[in-house]
Amino acid sequence: MKGEPIPGFKPVVCGRYFKLLITRATRPEKIVAMLEPHIKFVKHTLDECPLIETIYILAAGKINITTAKTLKTRIIDELRKVGLNSKIGNEEEYMGLYRGKPHMKLYVCKVEIKRQ
């Protein structure tokens, strides 16, 4: 069902070798809320696992891609506010298969956190 978590799926890997967070940008109405639910999720995750080195932002569909690009900017700003430098590693829009739709516009952005 839409909006419900996938059983067994954790969008965070916080281990010895892999330290990453995955966030999906969905529902354009979140822009009205200034993407606050996504920002709170990222902040909470960084509090729980301060070793996170990489944040991947994913989106499917033209409107959600716009949301994702706004989210990218907000995340970088929020990281800066807490004293963390970051940079965009890779950012790509492409066509692919998503939920059975073969020609969906997709987006991925890698935000790399730089620690001193």
TORTI-597869 format. One record per residue (C-alpha): x, y, z; residue number from 1. Coordinates in pm, 1 decimal. Example, Ala and Ser with C-alpha at 12.3 -4.5 7.8 and 13.67 -1.06 7.14 Angstrom:
// TORTI-597869
+----------+----------+----------+-----+
!       xx !       yy !       zz !   n !
+----------+----------+----------+-----+
!   1230.0 !   -450.0 !    780.0 !   1 !
!   1367.0 !   -106.0 !    714.0 !   2 !
+----------+----------+----------+-----+
//
This chain:
// TORTI-597869
+----------+----------+----------+-----+
!       xx !       yy !       zz !   n !
+----------+----------+----------+-----+
!      0.0 !      0.0 !      0.0 !   1 !
!    126.5 !    350.9 !    -81.1 !   2 !
!    301.7 !    541.1 !    194.4 !   3 !
!    362.2 !    236.5 !    413.9 !   4 !
!    711.6 !    111.4 !    491.1 !   5 !
!    834.4 !   -197.2 !    312.0 !   6 !
!    872.2 !   -480.2 !    566.7 !   7 !
!   1239.0 !   -554.3 !    629.3 !   8 !
!   1364.6 !   -253.2 !    428.2 !   9 !
!   1590.8 !    -12.3 !    611.2 !  10 !
!   1705.2 !    294.1 !    417.5 !  11 !
!   2016.0 !    322.0 !    635.4 !  12 !
!   2333.7 !    116.5 !    635.4 !  13 !
!   2555.7 !    210.4 !    926.1 !  14 !
!   2830.1 !    -45.9 !    954.3 !  15 !
!   3202.1 !    -81.0 !    947.9 !  16 !
!   3241.4 !    -59.2 !    569.8 !  17 !
!   2920.0 !     96.5 !    444.0 !  18 !
!   2776.7 !    415.7 !    588.7 !  19 !
!   2490.7 !    546.4 !    379.2 !  20 !
!   2137.8 !    678.9 !    387.3 !  21 !
!   1878.2 !    651.3 !    111.2 !  22 !
!   1588.9 !    895.0 !     95.1 !  23 !
!   1312.8 !    901.6 !   -164.9 !  24 !
!   1167.2 !   1232.4 !   -268.2 !  25 !
!    795.2 !   1182.4 !   -312.1 !  26 !
!    469.8 !   1367.7 !   -297.3 !  27 !
!    512.6 !   1721.9 !   -425.4 !  28 !
!    287.8 !   1852.4 !   -145.4 !  29 !
!    592.2 !   1804.4 !     79.1 !  30 !
!    740.3 !   2112.1 !    -90.3 !  31 !
!    465.8 !   2316.8 !     74.0 !  32 !
!    588.9 !   2180.9 !    409.4 !  33 !
!    940.3 !   2290.0 !    302.0 !  34 !
!   1038.0 !   1921.7 !    283.8 !  35 !
!   1048.2 !   1916.5 !    662.4 !  36 !
!    958.9 !   1544.2 !    698.0 !  37 !
!   1255.8 !   1452.3 !    476.7 !  38 !
!   1490.9 !   1692.1 !    656.3 !  39 !
!   1383.8 !   1557.4 !    997.6 !  40 !
!   1448.9 !   1202.4 !    872.8 !  41 !
!   1800.8 !   1294.0 !    757.1 !  42 !
!   1880.0 !   1479.4 !   1083.1 !  43 !
!   1746.6 !   1193.5 !   1295.6 !  44 !
!   1949.0 !    940.9 !   1098.1 !  45 !
!   2268.0 !   1146.6 !   1131.2 !  46 !
!   2207.2 !   1167.9 !   1506.9 !  47 !
!   2162.9 !    789.6 !   1524.9 !  48 !
!   2460.8 !    717.7 !   1299.9 !  49 !
!   2706.9 !   1007.8 !   1290.9 !  50 !
!   2937.6 !    800.9 !   1069.0 !  51 !
!   2710.4 !    836.1 !    762.7 !  52 !
!   2927.5 !    941.4 !    467.4 !  53 !
!   2680.9 !    929.4 !    179.9 !  54 !
!   2317.9 !   1027.6 !    125.5 !  55 !
!   2141.8 !    906.8 !   -189.2 !  56 !
!   1833.5 !   1096.7 !   -299.8 !  57 !
!   1604.5 !    901.4 !   -532.7 !  58 !
!   1295.5 !   1005.4 !   -725.7 !  59 !
!   1065.4 !    870.5 !   -995.0 !  60 !
!    853.0 !   1092.2 !  -1217.6 !  61 !
!    901.1 !   1446.7 !  -1339.3 !  62 !
!    728.1 !   1617.7 !  -1045.2 !  63 !
!    910.4 !   1406.5 !   -785.9 !  64 !
!   1242.4 !   1485.1 !   -955.7 !  65 !
!   1174.0 !   1855.1 !   -903.9 !  66 !
!   1105.9 !   1777.4 !   -537.3 !  67 !
!   1430.1 !   1577.9 !   -515.9 !  68 !
!   1639.0 !   1864.0 !   -652.6 !  69 !
!   1487.8 !   2100.0 !   -396.8 !  70 !
!   1553.6 !   1839.8 !   -126.2 !  71 !
!   1918.3 !   1814.7 !   -236.8 !  72 !
!   1965.1 !   2187.5 !   -181.7 !  73 !
!   1791.8 !   2175.3 !    158.0 !  74 !
!   2001.9 !   1880.7 !    275.7 !  75 !
!   2326.0 !   2055.3 !    180.2 !  76 !
!   2210.3 !   2370.5 !    361.8 !  77 !
!   2112.9 !   2173.3 !    672.9 !  78 !
!   2445.3 !   1988.8 !    676.5 !  79 !
!   2627.2 !   2321.3 !    656.8 !  80 !
!   2422.8 !   2454.5 !    952.1 !  81 !
!   2548.7 !   2169.5 !   1172.4 !  82 !
!   2907.9 !   2219.0 !   1060.0 !  83 !
!   2930.6 !   1942.0 !    799.9 !  84 !
!   3069.0 !   2010.6 !    454.8 !  85 !
!   2919.0 !   1820.5 !    165.8 !  86 !
!   2936.5 !   1801.2 !   -209.7 !  87 !
!   2736.3 !   1648.6 !   -492.0 !  88 !
!   2910.0 !   1328.8 !   -599.2 !  89 !
!   2694.5 !   1220.0 !   -890.9 !  90 !
!   2359.4 !   1345.0 !  -1012.2 !  91 !
!   2173.9 !   1182.4 !  -1298.1 !  92 !
!   1833.4 !   1175.4 !  -1465.7 !  93 !
!   1756.3 !    875.2 !  -1682.3 !  94 !
!   1474.8 !    662.7 !  -1821.9 !  95 !
!   1408.0 !    326.5 !  -1662.9 !  96 !
!   1162.3 !     69.5 !  -1534.9 !  97 !
!    974.1 !    169.1 !  -1219.3 !  98 !
!    672.1 !    -14.6 !  -1078.2 !  99 !
!    613.7 !   -188.0 !  -1407.8 ! 100 !
!    628.2 !    132.1 !  -1613.0 ! 101 !
!    909.8 !     84.9 !  -1866.3 ! 102 !
!    975.4 !    448.8 !  -1959.9 ! 103 !
!    965.9 !    631.8 !  -1628.8 ! 104 !
!   1191.9 !    931.4 !  -1577.0 ! 105 !
!   1416.8 !    853.5 !  -1276.5 ! 106 !
!   1667.3 !   1051.8 !  -1073.6 ! 107 !
!   1953.5 !    975.0 !   -838.0 ! 108 !
!   2181.3 !   1217.4 !   -655.3 ! 109 !
!   2475.8 !   1129.4 !   -433.3 ! 110 !
!   2557.5 !   1374.9 !   -155.2 ! 111 !
!   2896.7 !   1310.1 !     -0.3 ! 112 !
!   2955.2 !   1430.2 !    355.3 ! 113 !
!   3306.8 !   1556.9 !    418.9 ! 114 !
!   3429.9 !   1535.0 !    775.9 ! 115 !
!   3752.4 !   1693.8 !    899.3 ! 116 !
+----------+----------+----------+-----+
//
